[in-house]
Amino acid sequence: MLLIFVLFYLKIFDENQI
């Protein structure tokens, strides 16, 4: 679903922020 996709995207973005 979309929620999982958003969570995954946020996780990748958060890891990239570091």
PQR file with spaces between the fields and no chain letter, atoms N, CA, C, O and H, PARSE charges and radii, in Angstrom:
ATOM       1  N    MET     1       0.826   -1.214    0.000 -0.4000 1.5000
ATOM       2  CA   MET     1       0.000    0.000    0.000 -0.0000 2.0000
ATOM       3  C    MET     1       0.864    1.270    0.000  0.5500 1.7000
ATOM       4  O    MET     1       2.092    1.214    0.075 -0.5500 1.4000
ATOM       5  N    LEU     2       0.190    2.393   -0.086 -0.4000 1.5000
ATOM       6  CA   LEU     2       0.904    3.666   -0.156 -0.0000 2.0000
ATOM       7  C    LEU     2       1.649    3.953    1.146  0.5500 1.7000
ATOM       8  O    LEU     2       2.758    4.488    1.130 -0.5500 1.4000
ATOM       9  H    LEU     2      -0.807    2.439   -0.147  0.4000 1.0000
ATOM      10  N    LEU     3       1.036    3.597    2.266 -0.4000 1.5000
ATOM      11  CA   LEU     3       1.644    3.877    3.570 -0.0000 2.0000
ATOM      12  C    LEU     3       3.013    3.215    3.685  0.5500 1.7000
ATOM      13  O    LEU     3       3.968    3.819    4.175 -0.5500 1.4000
ATOM      14  H    LEU     3       0.136    3.163    2.280  0.4000 1.0000
ATOM      15  N    ILE     4       3.098    1.976    3.230 -0.4000 1.5000
ATOM      16  CA   ILE     4       4.379    1.266    3.292 -0.0000 2.0000
ATOM      17  C    ILE     4       5.408    1.958    2.416  0.5500 1.7000
ATOM      18  O    ILE     4       6.574    2.089    2.789 -0.5500 1.4000
ATOM      19  H    ILE     4       2.323    1.485    2.832  0.4000 1.0000
ATOM      20  N    PHE     5       4.963    2.400    1.248 -0.4000 1.5000
ATOM      21  CA   PHE     5       5.864    3.081    0.325 -0.0000 2.0000
ATOM      22  C    PHE     5       6.402    4.371    0.936  0.5500 1.7000
ATOM      23  O    PHE     5       7.589    4.676    0.828 -0.5500 1.4000
ATOM      24  H    PHE     5       4.016    2.294    0.945  0.4000 1.0000
ATOM      25  N    VAL     6       5.513    5.118    1.576 -0.4000 1.5000
ATOM      26  CA   VAL     6       5.902    6.376    2.223 -0.0000 2.0000
ATOM      27  C    VAL     6       6.884    6.103    3.353  0.5500 1.7000
ATOM      28  O    VAL     6       7.883    6.809    3.494 -0.5500 1.4000
ATOM      29  H    VAL     6       4.548    4.870    1.664  0.4000 1.0000
ATOM      30  N    LEU     7       6.608    5.088    4.152 -0.4000 1.5000
ATOM      31  CA   LEU     7       7.494    4.749    5.268 -0.0000 2.0000
ATOM      32  C    LEU     7       8.874    4.375    4.749  0.5500 1.7000
ATOM      33  O    LEU     7       9.892    4.790    5.302 -0.5500 1.4000
ATOM      34  H    LEU     7       5.796    4.515    4.037  0.4000 1.0000
ATOM      35  N    PHE     8       8.896    3.589    3.684 -0.4000 1.5000
ATOM      36  CA   PHE     8      10.166    3.177    3.097 -0.0000 2.0000
ATOM      37  C    PHE     8      10.931    4.386    2.556  0.5500 1.7000
ATOM      38  O    PHE     8      12.142    4.503    2.746 -0.5500 1.4000
ATOM      39  H    PHE     8       8.068    3.252    3.234  0.4000 1.0000
ATOM      40  N    TYR     9      10.214    5.273    1.886 -0.4000 1.5000
ATOM      41  CA   TYR     9      10.825    6.471    1.322 -0.0000 2.0000
ATOM      42  C    TYR     9      11.420    7.343    2.423  0.5500 1.7000
ATOM      43  O    TYR     9      12.529    7.863    2.295 -0.5500 1.4000
ATOM      44  H    TYR     9       9.231    5.177    1.732  0.4000 1.0000
ATOM      45  N    LEU    10      10.664    7.491    3.502 -0.4000 1.5000
ATOM      46  CA   LEU    10      11.134    8.296    4.630 -0.0000 2.0000
ATOM      47  C    LEU    10      12.379    7.675    5.248  0.5500 1.7000
ATOM      48  O    LEU    10      13.308    8.383    5.638 -0.5500 1.4000
ATOM      49  H    LEU    10       9.763    7.069    3.606  0.4000 1.0000
ATOM      50  N    LYS    11      12.392    6.360    5.334 -0.4000 1.5000
ATOM      51  CA   LYS    11      13.535    5.673    5.916 -0.0000 2.0000
ATOM      52  C    LYS    11      14.790    5.911    5.081  0.5500 1.7000
ATOM      53  O    LYS    11      15.858    6.197    5.622 -0.5500 1.4000
ATOM      54  H    LYS    11      11.638    5.785    5.017  0.4000 1.0000
ATOM      55  N    ILE    12      14.656    5.795    3.773 -0.4000 1.5000
ATOM      56  CA   ILE    12      15.792    6.014    2.878 -0.0000 2.0000
ATOM      57  C    ILE    12      16.251    7.468    2.957  0.5500 1.7000
ATOM      58  O    ILE    12      17.447    7.754    3.003 -0.5500 1.4000
ATOM      59  H    ILE    12      13.788    5.563    3.334  0.4000 1.0000
ATOM      60  N    PHE    13      15.278    8.379    2.971 -0.4000 1.5000
ATOM      61  CA   PHE    13      15.607    9.799    3.037 -0.0000 2.0000
ATOM      62  C    PHE    13      16.320   10.129    4.338  0.5500 1.7000
ATOM      63  O    PHE    13      17.266   10.917    4.357 -0.5500 1.4000
ATOM      64  H    PHE    13      14.306    8.147    2.934  0.4000 1.0000
ATOM      65  N    ASP    14      15.859    9.524    5.420 -0.4000 1.5000
ATOM      66  CA   ASP    14      16.455    9.757    6.735 -0.0000 2.0000
ATOM      67  C    ASP    14      17.892    9.245    6.754  0.5500 1.7000
ATOM      68  O    ASP    14      18.777    9.876    7.333 -0.5500 1.4000
ATOM      69  H    ASP    14      15.091    8.885    5.404  0.4000 1.0000
ATOM      70  N    GLU    15      18.116    8.100    6.117 -0.4000 1.5000
ATOM      71  CA   GLU    15      19.465    7.537    6.080 -0.0000 2.0000
ATOM      72  C    GLU    15      20.367    8.390    5.197  0.5500 1.7000
ATOM      73  O    GLU    15      21.565    8.511    5.453 -0.5500 1.4000
ATOM      74  H    GLU    15      17.397    7.588    5.647  0.4000 1.0000
ATOM      75  N    ASN    16      19.790    8.972    4.168 -0.4000 1.5000
ATOM      76  CA   ASN    16      20.558    9.808    3.259 -0.0000 2.0000
ATOM      77  C    ASN    16      20.897   11.148    3.897  0.5500 1.7000
ATOM      78  O    ASN    16      21.913   11.764    3.574 -0.5500 1.4000
ATOM      79  H    ASN    16      18.817    8.873    3.960  0.4000 1.0000
ATOM      80  N    GLN    17      20.036   11.588    4.806 -0.4000 1.5000
ATOM      81  CA   GLN    17      20.253   12.870    5.485 -0.0000 2.0000
ATOM      82  C    GLN    17      21.544   12.845    6.288  0.5500 1.7000
ATOM      83  O    GLN    17      22.199   13.872    6.464 -0.5500 1.4000
ATOM      84  H    GLN    17      19.212   11.087    5.068  0.4000 1.0000
ATOM      85  N    ILE    18      21.908   11.649    6.779 -0.4000 1.5000
ATOM      86  CA   ILE    18      23.116   11.522    7.593 -0.0000 2.0000
ATOM      87  C    ILE    18      24.347   11.514    6.735  0.5500 1.7000
ATOM      88  O    ILE    18      25.459   11.414    7.252 -0.5500 1.4000
ATOM      89  H    ILE    18      21.377   10.814    6.636  0.4000 1.0000
